[in-house]
Amino acid sequence: MTDPIYDVQLRIPEDIRASIPVSLPLVEEIEDADLRERVIDGWALSLALNGWTRVEELPGSGMPGAPTIGDQTHHLLGVARIALGIAEVLQETAGQQLYDRDLIIAAGLCHDIGKTYEYNRELREKWADDPRVSGKPALRHPAYGAHIAMLVGLPEEIVHVAGNHSPEGRYVERSALATLIHHADDDYWFILESALGWEQKVPRL
């Protein structure tokens, strides 16, 4: 039986979908074929709904107006690799497997899957014109990211990470995977800020 929610991916332009493994080559290391395809579908859908064609078009910052380095692919791949490194060290120390590698990669690549909305050019103009109507922004990227992750049928573990890797996670008990991605995400920004001597500080939300 066709899942009417997941079926939304059939309306994604194939050129956008085909760009995801090129932009985020780490996705090819996800061994679970269904999980890998849903990560690709999620990013393709998120881009297509918000006027983007490639992940590289998104600025490499944590939020609009924050310090930028590279483009969004640098951040997504960086966080995923940092998380993989942390997990490897901790698993060696604990002498047992703490995490599933496929889920780490999927979570690292999908934690900011909602940024397409927060950076949506038309919506940002509308929000700036009169924040009294729907706020500025109407939703931050974690809320929209959880929405996209649910639409394409990503597992609950990934939905939770997308929605709670940022300060929003203070209001829930983060899963072990969300805790890992949350710290990898913060490490990425705060270490770069310190090492590069950014005068404009990364927001401490």
Salt bridges, closest charged atoms under 4 A:
GLU29 OE1 - ARG101 NH2 2.97
ASP34 OD2 - ARG38 NE 3.05
GLU37 OE1 - ARG17 NH2 2.48
GLU37 OE2 - ARG36 NE 3.97
ASP41 OD1 - ARG17 NE 2.58
GLU56 OE1 - ARG54 NE 3.39
ASP71 OD1 - HIS74 ND1 3.39
ASP112 OD2 - HIS75 NE2 3.14
ASP112 OD2 - HIS111 NE2 3.17
ASP112 OD2 - LYS115 NZ 2.80
ASP112 OD1 - HIS141 NE2 3.09
ASP112 OD1 - HIS165 NE2 2.94
GLU118 OE1 - HIS141 ND1 2.70
ASP130 OD1 - ARG132 NE 2.80
GLU168 OE2 - ARG140 NE 2.80
ASP185 OD1 - HIS75 NE2 2.99
ASP185 OD1 - HIS111 NE2 3.60
ASP186 OD2 - HIS182 NE2 3.69
GLU193 OE1 - ARG204 NH1 2.80
